[in-house]
Amino acid sequence: MDGQATLLKDFVAEMNHLGKQNEVLIVSGSGAKARFNSVSALQRLRDDRVEVGPKISVAYNPFFPEEQDLADERRRLEQKLETGLVSKVYLQFGTDLDRLRSSLQELKAMQAQAEHNFDICGSIFLPTKKLIAQQKFRPWNGVFLSDEFLAGETTARGIVLQMMKLYEEHGCEILIEAPGVRTSNDWSVVESLLKERDDKIAASGANVKPEKQRSNAAAKDASPAKKRKATEVAADTSSEPAASGIGIPKSTLTPQQLAKPAIVLFHSHDCRLHDNVALQLASHHACVIPLFIWSRKEQGRWGVRGCMEVILKDALRNLDEKLRSHGLELTCRQGDDSSEVLRQLCEECGSSAVYYNVEHTPESGVREAKYRRLLGEIDVETVECQSSLLYDPTSPQLGTGFHGGHWGTLMPFLKGCKKQLGEPRKPVQRFETFAMLEAMAGPVTWPSSSSIDGLDLAVIEGEERLLERFPMSEDAAHSNLEQFFKVGFGRYESDRSRADMEWSTSKLSAHLRVGTLSPNVLYYKTEASELDYPQRKTFSRRLFWRDLAYFHLQSFPGMRWESIRLHYGQTEWCNGEEGDRRFLAWKRGKTGFPLVDAGMRELYKTGWMTQSIRMVVASFLTEYLRVDWRMGAEWFHYTLADADSAINPMMWQNAGRSGIDQWNFVMSPVAASQDASGEYTRRWVPELAKLPRGTLHKPWETPAQVLNECGIVLGRDYPHRIVTDLKAERALSDEAVLEMRRKNQQFNNERGYDLVQLPNGKETVVFTKKQFRIDRQGIVLKETKKTTGSGAAGRGRRGQRARKKAGRDKVAGKR
Ligand SMILES: Cc1cc2nc3c(=O)[nH]c(=O)nc-3n(C[C@H](O)[C@H](O)[C@H](O)COP(=O)(O)OP(=O)(O)OC[C@H]3O[C@@H](n4cnc5c(N)ncnc54)[C@H](O)[C@@H]3O)c2cc1C
């Protein structure tokens, strides 16, 4: 370090000697892993009282993805500024516009308080094809380029323009990152960028835009909000597409309506600013009021409850924070009847329209109808949008019977959606959302609002642990997404059922549930992957499962509490005291089956389990403990951080055999392929941690001596099994289904398949497990050689291949 400080000192002396006092000397190498320690070098210059002729500019990089690196970088900058030698801080390049804006604000605040003057300049990166290609191939250390930037010249240019606008608003000089301008062609790119920026600024009505006020509590009423005129709005929404070719959708409202405030009503499924269609459409108004209404009464049994209340609260806090960074804020109100609350706010604010993304549940359907009616009475438009699923679940039409899969199963649904409705909507680019928010204005005086903590949302013990695992912000969702694609995505096909591996799945479900991540963003990120289709096939279909659940819920609104195959409601379960005893042990993770207990404890503590473990515990409850699937579904709904009132019942119905897609495999609670290393069970059932892998998942088979050596006494340190004869329990469970089917021959077709009545009155055959297929006398049918399934599971060679593969998947229990 000393040598470097001496070098710098010599260099400065040389510059002084040469009379180059006005030269700019960039002292860089401030990165976390840099070998040149510019902080101590500068400190030495100061301590040695070297007269510094050249203006010293230091680099500052606010784009480190890790919080700790960023905090270190901030600290280093402060130390450099403390030397009093710095005349300029230059911001290195990264594409996170939110981060850039907040860093500029921070630097401005430091500048205002600093003892020694310094200027700020910010770098841009020339959005040329050549440079982008170079960066894709060999990214620079310390330059943080997003996929969006690297996607091509158009998006890169859009981002650079936004950055230039921010620099302009903050009075910062622009510096072009080397290797930038080398040819005259490069210069013309710079000139065209400057011209485009100036044209945009001129078009928005001011030469230099004032820095947008943050609406923190103190500044709240004082800040004169930026307003756009309806005519300007109309110009913005002309047919010209945005830079990316996707852009913010056009409004169909009149200029008079657009001149009045719009209310954007957020719900528990769309807590985000990015790729939020309702917000995008509302952005055309002169003034926008984001609103959240909490009504505990309206939640009922299948709304936001338990763990989801904590998740939602955090998502709202972050939503509000993000809105505030753009000079807006979230108005929060509560009441028993959200439509009344909404109507009242519309009248208070004189708004012309309310925008919201529909929720696609039976309850929300009723609520939304009431919004339309009440708002219609006071002449306020309701603009309903769709942002939480890939498709509107009322749109796909599926033919009854078998079409490459039975009615309502994944493949016919997926194919039907794509064929009838095309590819899902493309999300808008992040920089477009940023530009939209920057241009959006709130009212001069914000309506009164409850604080988020003041809403009657539950506070639950251990919620910090929950939020540590699932911090509910858009930024957290985004970094979770990036991390999964970096580490887990490529292994998904092979490892997705492994609970003992980090990132074997995306862990994005809570974000998708509460809307901090747009499904369309995830869909197109997957599609853009460089992996071959077979390597990404299963993950690509995951979002279709999500949509499928809502399709089921539209078709069977009662599916949360009654069997989709209605007659399955007559199945006999293990009830009474014994049923209660079994259910309680299951809930508490004290069944005596380590893998099941590990899952149930993980669920209770962190609100999450990977799908394969959810399947193990669900089939354990229904098939081995013979407890009604509805009890399991309700417990899951209460404890899951991603509790989804369509997906959860769909999966439980399948586990309980009454759903559209009966699980055609056995999930052994003992084989534990999901935890091959045993690490998962050891983590969540620490009292068994010392057991060797061979008996970890079946401690009852552990030799007494080994138990002794591990200091474990079964029944004292870990419970005895709640049921001991798994085979007999399963036989009873299967017999209960057969018995119920025998009594309901009217729903049994000639080949022993269940028949289900659809909402349009038509009847369809649905997949039925082989051991439940009975003839008219109630005898289990023997499989004929010629056909399997309802006659269409595939004949000939293709069918044979498919059956072989299905057999393999069945053993592995993969989904
Ligand atoms: C009994 C049971 C109950 C379930 N309840 C819920 C629930 O309430 N909410 C919920 O989001 N998921 C539920 N699932 C589905 C699935 O287990 C979770 O979506 C998944 O484990 C979430 O982890 P991940 O984000 O890492 O998933 P990944 O495997 O990375 O999948 C990516 C995304 O696809 C979607 N997805 C994945 N699997 C399914 C599926 N089978 N059905 C619908 N969407 C799917 C999810 O949104 C998920 O985040 C349940 C599964 C079972 C067996």
The ligand as an SDF file (V2000), in Angstrom:
LIG
                    3D

 53 58  0  0  0  0  0  0  0  0999 V2000
  -50.3470  -29.7080   -1.4270 C   0  0  0  0  0  0  0  0  0  0  0  0
  -49.7490  -28.5820   -2.2050 C   0  0  0  0  0  0  0  0  0  0  0  0
  -50.1480  -27.2860   -1.9750 C   0  0  0  0  0  0  0  0  0  0  0  0
  -49.6150  -26.2300   -2.7100 C   0  0  0  0  0  0  0  0  0  0  0  0
  -50.0220  -24.9450   -2.4410 N   0  0  0  0  0  0  0  0  0  0  0  0
  -49.4960  -23.9250   -3.1380 C   0  0  0  0  0  0  0  0  0  0  0  0
  -49.8890  -22.6010   -2.8560 C   0  0  0  0  0  0  0  0  0  0  0  0
  -50.7210  -22.3180   -2.0000 O   0  0  0  0  0  0  0  0  0  0  0  0
  -49.3090  -21.6100   -3.5700 N   0  0  0  0  0  0  0  0  0  0  0  0
  -48.3940  -21.8540   -4.5390 C   0  0  0  0  0  0  0  0  0  0  0  0
  -47.8860  -20.9230   -5.1690 O   0  0  0  0  0  0  0  0  0  0  0  0
  -48.0330  -23.1220   -4.8570 N   0  0  0  0  0  0  0  0  0  0  0  0
  -48.5480  -24.1560   -4.1750 C   0  0  0  0  0  0  0  0  0  0  0  0
  -48.1600  -25.4250   -4.4850 N   0  0  0  0  0  0  0  0  0  0  0  0
  -47.3780  -25.6640   -5.7000 C   0  0  0  0  0  0  0  0  0  0  0  0
  -45.8530  -25.7110   -5.5280 C   0  0  0  0  0  0  0  0  0  0  0  0
  -45.5140  -26.5950   -4.5250 O   0  0  0  0  0  0  0  0  0  0  0  0
  -45.2430  -24.3570   -5.2300 C   0  0  0  0  0  0  0  0  0  0  0  0
  -45.6700  -23.4190   -6.1850 O   0  0  0  0  0  0  0  0  0  0  0  0
  -43.7240  -24.4400   -5.2980 C   0  0  0  0  0  0  0  0  0  0  0  0
  -43.2640  -25.3740   -4.3900 O   0  0  0  0  0  0  0  0  0  0  0  0
  -43.1480  -23.0800   -4.9950 C   0  0  0  0  0  0  0  0  0  0  0  0
  -41.7630  -23.1500   -4.9900 O   0  0  0  0  0  0  0  0  0  0  0  0
  -40.9140  -22.4910   -6.1520 P   0  0  0  0  0  0  0  0  0  0  0  0
  -41.3230  -21.0870   -6.3310 O   0  0  0  0  0  0  0  0  0  0  0  0
  -39.4970  -22.7590   -5.8430 O   0  0  0  0  0  0  0  0  0  0  0  0
  -41.3900  -23.3380   -7.3910 O   0  0  0  0  0  0  0  0  0  0  0  0
  -40.7330  -23.6100   -8.8050 P   0  0  0  0  0  0  0  0  0  0  0  0
  -40.6530  -25.0690   -8.9620 O   0  0  0  0  0  0  0  0  0  0  0  0
  -39.4980  -22.8380   -8.9740 O   0  0  0  0  0  0  0  0  0  0  0  0
  -41.8470  -23.0920   -9.8180 O   0  0  0  0  0  0  0  0  0  0  0  0
  -41.9240  -21.7510  -10.2730 C   0  0  0  0  0  0  0  0  0  0  0  0
  -43.3190  -21.2190  -10.0480 C   0  0  0  0  0  0  0  0  0  0  0  0
  -44.2810  -21.9600  -10.7820 O   0  0  0  0  0  0  0  0  0  0  0  0
  -45.4890  -22.0520  -10.0470 C   0  0  0  0  0  0  0  0  0  0  0  0
  -45.7620  -23.4570   -9.7310 N   0  0  0  0  0  0  0  0  0  0  0  0
  -44.8730  -24.4390   -9.5020 C   0  0  0  0  0  0  0  0  0  0  0  0
  -45.5060  -25.5840   -9.2750 N   0  0  0  0  0  0  0  0  0  0  0  0
  -46.8130  -25.3420   -9.3650 C   0  0  0  0  0  0  0  0  0  0  0  0
  -47.9750  -26.1300   -9.2480 C   0  0  0  0  0  0  0  0  0  0  0  0
  -47.9280  -27.4280   -9.0180 N   0  0  0  0  0  0  0  0  0  0  0  0
  -49.1750  -25.5450   -9.3800 N   0  0  0  0  0  0  0  0  0  0  0  0
  -49.2690  -24.2250   -9.6590 C   0  0  0  0  0  0  0  0  0  0  0  0
  -48.1980  -23.4270   -9.7940 N   0  0  0  0  0  0  0  0  0  0  0  0
  -46.9870  -23.9760   -9.6530 C   0  0  0  0  0  0  0  0  0  0  0  0
  -45.2820  -21.2980   -8.7530 C   0  0  0  0  0  0  0  0  0  0  0  0
  -45.7980  -20.0110   -8.8930 O   0  0  0  0  0  0  0  0  0  0  0  0
  -43.7790  -21.2970   -8.6150 C   0  0  0  0  0  0  0  0  0  0  0  0
  -43.2800  -20.2220   -7.8700 O   0  0  0  0  0  0  0  0  0  0  0  0
  -48.6720  -26.4990   -3.7290 C   0  0  0  0  0  0  0  0  0  0  0  0
  -48.2670  -27.8110   -3.9550 C   0  0  0  0  0  0  0  0  0  0  0  0
  -48.7890  -28.8320   -3.1950 C   0  0  0  0  0  0  0  0  0  0  0  0
  -48.3280  -30.2220   -3.4600 C   0  0  0  0  0  0  0  0  0  0  0  0
  1  2  1  0
  2  3  1  0
  2 52  2  0
  3  4  2  0
  4  5  1  0
  4 50  1  0
  5  6  2  0
  6  7  1  0
  6 13  1  0
  7  8  2  0
  7  9  1  0
  9 10  1  0
 10 11  2  0
 10 12  1  0
 12 13  2  0
 13 14  1  0
 14 15  1  0
 14 50  1  0
 15 16  1  0
 16 17  1  0
 16 18  1  0
 18 19  1  0
 18 20  1  0
 20 21  1  0
 20 22  1  0
 22 23  1  0
 23 24  1  0
 24 25  2  0
 24 26  1  0
 24 27  1  0
 27 28  1  0
 28 29  2  0
 28 30  1  0
 28 31  1  0
 31 32  1  0
 32 33  1  0
 33 34  1  0
 33 48  1  0
 34 35  1  0
 35 36  1  0
 35 46  1  0
 36 37  1  0
 36 45  1  0
 37 38  2  0
 38 39  1  0
 39 40  1  0
 39 45  2  0
 40 41  1  0
 40 42  2  0
 42 43  1  0
 43 44  2  0
 44 45  1  0
 46 47  1  0
 46 48  1  0
 48 49  1  0
 50 51  2  0
 51 52  1  0
 52 53  1  0
M  END
$$$$
